[in-house]
Amino acid sequence: MEAVPEIVAWHADDQGRRSRPRSSSLRIDRRHTRFSRARHVQRIREDKQLFAQLQKAIGTLKEDVFAGIQIPRDRIPAEYHRKFPNLESLWKLNLTRNWRLVYSVAGEGGAVVLVIEWLSHTEYERRFTY
């Protein structure tokens, strides 16, 4: 379990500068802060990369709605049938870095694409019981 750093209460002087803590008992553990900050930066970087991949995938689907791989009907999870009762077909588009985009195509000639969710490869395998 990741340790949470203690919070330091600073007060500002007249010029808006931070001065010493109000209580000498308040301290911050720098080891955990650096670790937490590094993980936070890494998550932001990964989120930006995933967002770029999703934008690229949506562009691909605008050009060709059948660009993905059709999932056989017997492999569609019951959870999807509960959430989307009129679900007739399900498609998977592989994104880079082990991400999957699950979507459905509706209407004549693929007029509407419904993005159901995007999952990591591990989550995808669990959801579809591979």
C-alpha positions as CSV (number, residue, x, y, z in Angstrom):
1,M,0.0,0.0,0.0
2,E,1.3,3.4,-1.0
3,A,2.1,5.7,1.9
4,V,0.3,9.1,1.8
5,P,2.6,12.1,2.6
6,E,1.7,14.3,5.5
7,I,0.1,17.7,4.7
8,V,2.0,20.8,5.6
9,A,0.0,23.9,6.5
10,W,1.7,27.0,5.2
11,H,0.5,30.5,5.7
12,A,1.2,33.5,3.4
13,D,2.8,36.7,4.5
14,D,1.7,40.2,3.2
15,Q,3.5,39.7,-0.1
16,G,1.9,36.3,-0.8
17,R,5.1,34.4,0.0
18,R,5.0,31.2,1.9
19,S,6.6,31.3,5.3
20,R,7.4,28.6,7.8
21,P,4.7,26.1,8.9
22,R,2.3,27.2,11.6
23,S,3.2,24.2,13.7
24,S,6.6,22.6,14.0
25,S,4.9,19.2,14.3
26,L,3.8,19.3,10.7
27,R,6.4,17.8,8.4
28,I,6.4,16.3,5.0
29,D,8.2,13.1,4.1
30,R,10.1,13.9,0.9
31,R,10.7,10.2,0.0
32,H,7.0,9.6,-0.5
33,T,6.4,12.9,-2.2
34,R,9.0,12.2,-4.9
35,F,7.6,8.8,-5.5
36,S,4.0,10.0,-5.6
37,R,4.9,12.9,-7.9
38,A,6.7,10.5,-10.3
39,R,3.8,8.2,-10.4
40,H,1.4,11.1,-11.0
41,V,3.5,12.4,-13.9
42,Q,3.7,8.9,-15.4
43,R,-0.1,8.5,-15.2
44,I,-0.7,11.9,-16.9
45,R,1.8,10.9,-19.6
46,E,0.0,7.5,-20.1
47,D,-3.4,9.2,-20.2
48,K,-2.3,11.7,-22.8
49,Q,-0.9,8.8,-24.9
50,L,-4.2,6.8,-24.5
51,F,-6.2,9.9,-25.5
52,A,-4.1,10.4,-28.6
53,Q,-4.7,6.7,-29.5
54,L,-8.4,7.1,-29.0
55,Q,-8.6,10.1,-31.2
56,K,-6.7,8.2,-33.9
57,A,-9.0,5.2,-33.5
58,I,-12.1,7.5,-33.9
59,G,-10.5,9.0,-37.0
60,T,-10.0,5.4,-38.4
61,L,-13.7,4.5,-37.6
62,K,-14.9,7.7,-39.4
63,E,-13.1,6.4,-42.5
64,D,-14.1,2.8,-42.2
65,V,-16.6,1.6,-39.5
66,F,-15.6,-2.0,-40.1
67,A,-11.9,-1.4,-39.5
68,G,-12.0,-3.6,-36.3
69,I,-12.5,-7.3,-35.8
70,Q,-16.0,-8.6,-35.4
71,I,-16.6,-10.4,-32.1
72,P,-18.6,-13.6,-32.5
73,R,-22.1,-13.3,-30.9
74,D,-21.5,-16.2,-28.5
75,R,-18.5,-14.3,-27.1
76,I,-20.5,-11.1,-26.3
77,P,-20.7,-10.7,-22.5
78,A,-24.1,-10.9,-20.9
79,E,-23.3,-7.5,-19.2
80,Y,-23.4,-5.8,-22.6
81,H,-26.8,-7.4,-23.4
82,R,-28.2,-6.1,-20.2
83,K,-26.8,-2.5,-20.8
84,F,-27.6,-2.5,-24.5
85,P,-30.7,-4.8,-25.2
86,N,-30.7,-4.1,-29.0
87,L,-27.0,-4.9,-29.4
88,E,-26.6,-7.0,-32.6
89,S,-23.0,-6.8,-33.4
90,L,-19.8,-6.0,-31.5
91,W,-16.4,-5.0,-32.8
92,K,-13.0,-4.7,-31.4
93,L,-10.3,-2.3,-32.6
94,N,-6.8,-2.9,-31.3
95,L,-5.0,0.2,-30.1
96,T,-1.3,0.3,-29.4
97,R,0.2,-0.4,-26.0
98,N,-2.2,-3.2,-25.3
99,W,-5.5,-1.3,-25.3
100,R,-8.7,-2.4,-27.0
101,L,-11.7,-0.3,-28.2
102,V,-15.0,-2.1,-28.1
103,Y,-17.8,-0.6,-30.3
104,S,-21.0,-1.5,-32.1
105,V,-22.2,-0.5,-35.5
106,A,-25.9,0.4,-36.0
107,G,-28.0,1.6,-38.9
108,E,-27.9,0.7,-42.6
109,G,-24.4,0.7,-44.0
110,G,-22.9,1.5,-40.6
111,A,-24.4,5.0,-40.1
112,V,-23.8,5.1,-36.4
113,V,-20.8,3.8,-34.3
114,L,-21.4,3.4,-30.6
115,V,-18.2,3.3,-28.6
116,I,-19.0,1.0,-25.7
117,E,-15.7,1.1,-23.8
118,W,-11.9,0.9,-24.0
119,L,-10.1,-1.6,-22.0
120,S,-6.6,-2.7,-21.3
121,H,-5.7,-6.1,-22.7
122,T,-6.0,-7.8,-19.3
123,E,-9.4,-6.2,-18.7
124,Y,-10.5,-7.3,-22.2
125,E,-9.5,-10.9,-21.6
126,R,-11.4,-11.0,-18.3
127,R,-14.5,-9.4,-19.7
128,F,-14.6,-11.7,-22.7
129,T,-13.3,-14.8,-20.7
130,Y,-10.5,-15.6,-23.0
